[in-house]
Amino acid sequence: MSGMFDLTGRLAVVTGASRGIGFAMAEALAEAGADIIGVSATLPATGSAVAAAVEAHGRRFEARAVDFADRDAVLALGAELATRAPDILVNNAGTIERTPAIDHPLEIWDRVLEVNLSSQFALTQLVARPMLERGSGKIIFTASLLSFQGGITVPGYTASKSGIAGLTKALANEWASRGVNVNAIAPGYIATDNTEALRNDPVRARSILERIPAGRWGEPSDFAGATVFLASAASDYVHGTVLPVDGGWLGR
């Protein structure tokens, strides 16, 4: 059974890889045997913590510094990655801005949608081409609880993550018959930079924790198993799924 999760010889691209969930995803894929191309806006060419983590598992790591708010840079990255024909693409890059909807600046709305949704599609479209040509590939998006719910003071983020859930299903409908799996992972409330403001608000932090059946905030390491599953042969008949990793939040 363990062979179903073996990624030896595979090449995986992980965006948003420098910290948090993306870091954990990259390390998990490396531990399963994959070489990693990590992408982040500020990822140094050498000496990063994620590079050290990947290389500690005996795998190769390459860094790419790309701002997902820069469409031209994303398209250039996609064109380059297409020539490498990766086996796995993890679309984890993202951003969040907290402002009440009535005051939410349109420039923030535009940036969040660009980073979280439009650039994800642009990159996937290019990287998927060699996957479709050879008839195999694994694409994983990072969705959110707000792919299912509305959230508070994050209208752009909610719209973008709802879009990711829909995009996951749309691409799966077109590409499943051609050997490419498209799925998403929906994180719950995880102890990362994105939730720092919530964890520092004693009222919100308490109300959130009280609703999580598991009784704790999630950790980036909680995504290791789901990521390897969706990247491996174990998920070959899984298409268009948005898999919550949320401590039971959505079932409450």
Residue pairs with C-beta under 8 A, 6 or more apart in sequence:
4 232
4 233
4 234
5 32
5 228
5 229
5 232
5 233
5 234
6 32
6 33
6 232
7 29
7 32
7 33
7 34
7 87
7 88
7 228
7 231
7 232
8 32
8 33
8 34
9 33
10 29
10 33
10 34
10 35
10 87
10 88
10 231
11 34
11 35
11 36
11 37
11 84
11 85
11 86
11 87
11 88
12 26
12 29
12 34
12 35
12 36
12 37
12 86
12 87
12 88
12 89
12 90
12 231
13 36
13 37
13 39
13 81
13 86
13 88
13 89
13 90
13 127
14 22
14 25
14 26
14 29
14 36
14 37
14 38
14 39
14 90
14 92
15 22
15 39
15 40
15 66
15 68
15 90
15 91
15 92
15 93
15 123
16 22
16 39
16 40
16 92
16 93
16 94
16 142
17 23
17 25
17 26
17 36
17 38
17 39
17 40
17 43
17 50
17 92
18 38
18 40
18 42
18 43
18 48
18 49
18 50
19 40
19 49
19 50
19 192
19 193
20 190
20 192
20 193
20 194
20 220
21 92
21 142
21 187
21 190
21 192
21 220
21 223
22 38
22 40
22 50
22 90
22 92
22 93
22 142
23 49
23 50
23 53
23 220
24 220
24 221
24 222
24 223
24 224
24 227
25 90
25 92
25 223
25 224
25 227
26 36
26 38
26 50
26 53
26 54
26 90
27 50
27 53
27 54
27 57
27 224
28 223
28 224
28 225
28 227
28 228
29 36
29 88
29 90
29 227
29 228
29 231
30 36
30 53
30 54
30 57
30 59
30 61
31 57
31 224
31 228
32 228
32 231
32 232
33 59
34 59
34 87
34 88
34 231
35 59
35 60
35 61
36 50
36 54
36 59
36 60
36 61
36 62
37 61
37 62
37 63
37 64
37 81
37 84
37 86
38 48
38 50
38 51
38 54
38 61
38 62
38 63
38 64
39 63
39 64
39 65
39 66
39 77
39 93
40 63
40 65
40 66
40 93
41 65
41 66
41 67
41 68
41 93
42 65
43 50
43 63
43 64
43 65
44 63
44 65
45 63
45 65
46 63
48 63
50 61
51 61
51 63
54 60
54 61
55 61
64 77
66 73
66 74
66 77
67 73
68 74
68 93
68 94
68 95
68 114
68 115
68 119
68 120
69 95
69 111
69 114
69 115
69 119
71 114
71 118
71 119
71 122
74 119
74 122
74 123
75 122
75 126
77 123
78 122
78 123
78 125
78 126
78 127
79 126
81 89
81 123
81 126
81 127
82 126
82 127
82 129
82 130
85 130
85 131
85 134
86 127
86 137
87 131
87 136
87 137
87 138
88 137
88 138
88 139
88 140
88 231
89 123
89 124
89 127
89 128
89 137
89 138
89 139
89 140
90 140
90 142
90 227
90 231
91 120
91 123
91 124
91 139
91 140
91 141
91 142
91 164
92 142
93 115
93 119
93 120
94 115
94 116
94 142
94 160
94 194
95 111
95 112
95 115
95 116
95 157
96 112
96 154
96 157
96 194
97 104
97 108
97 111
97 112
97 154
97 156
97 157
98 153
98 154
98 197
99 105
99 108
99 153
100 153
101 153
101 155
104 155
104 156
108 156
109 155
109 156
111 156
112 156
112 157
112 160
113 156
113 159
113 160
113 163
115 160
116 156
116 157
116 160
116 161
116 163
116 164
117 159
117 160
117 163
117 164
117 167
120 141
120 164
120 167
121 167
124 139
124 171
127 139
128 137
128 139
128 171
128 175
128 180
130 137
131 137
131 139
131 175
131 179
131 180
132 175
132 178
132 179
132 180
134 179
135 178
135 179
135 180
136 179
136 180
137 179
137 180
137 181
138 180
138 181
138 230
138 231
138 232
138 235
139 171
139 180
139 181
139 182
139 183
140 183
140 184
140 185
140 227
140 230
140 231
141 164
141 167
141 168
141 182
141 183
141 184
141 185
142 164
142 184
142 185
142 187
143 161
143 164
143 165
143 168
143 184
143 185
143 186
143 187
143 242
144 157
144 161
144 164
144 186
144 187
145 151
145 186
145 187
145 188
145 189
145 244
145 246
145 249
145 250
146 154
146 157
146 158
146 161
146 162
147 161
147 162
147 164
147 165
147 184
147 186
147 242
148 165
148 186
148 242
148 244
148 250
149 158
150 158
151 157
151 158
164 184
165 184
165 186
165 242
168 182
168 183
168 184
168 240
168 241
168 242
169 240
169 242
171 182
172 181
172 182
172 183
172 239
172 240
173 240
175 182
176 182
176 239
176 240
181 230
181 235
181 236
181 238
181 239
182 239
182 240
183 230
183 235
183 238
183 239
183 240
183 241
183 242
183 243
184 241
184 242
184 243
185 223
185 226
185 227
185 230
185 242
185 243
185 244
185 245
186 242
186 243
186 244
186 245
186 246
187 218
187 223
187 245
187 246
188 212
188 218
188 244
188 245
188 246
188 247
188 249
188 250
189 195
189 198
189 208
189 212
189 217
189 218
189 246
189 247
189 249
190 217
190 218
190 219
190 220
190 222
191 199
191 217
191 218
191 219
191 220
192 220
195 217
198 204
198 205
198 208
199 205
199 217
208 217
209 215
209 216
209 217
211 249
211 252
212 246
212 247
212 248
212 249
212 252
213 247
213 248
213 249
213 251
213 252
214 247
214 248
215 247
216 247
217 247
218 245
218 246
218 247
222 245
223 245
226 243
226 245
229 235
230 238
230 243
244 250
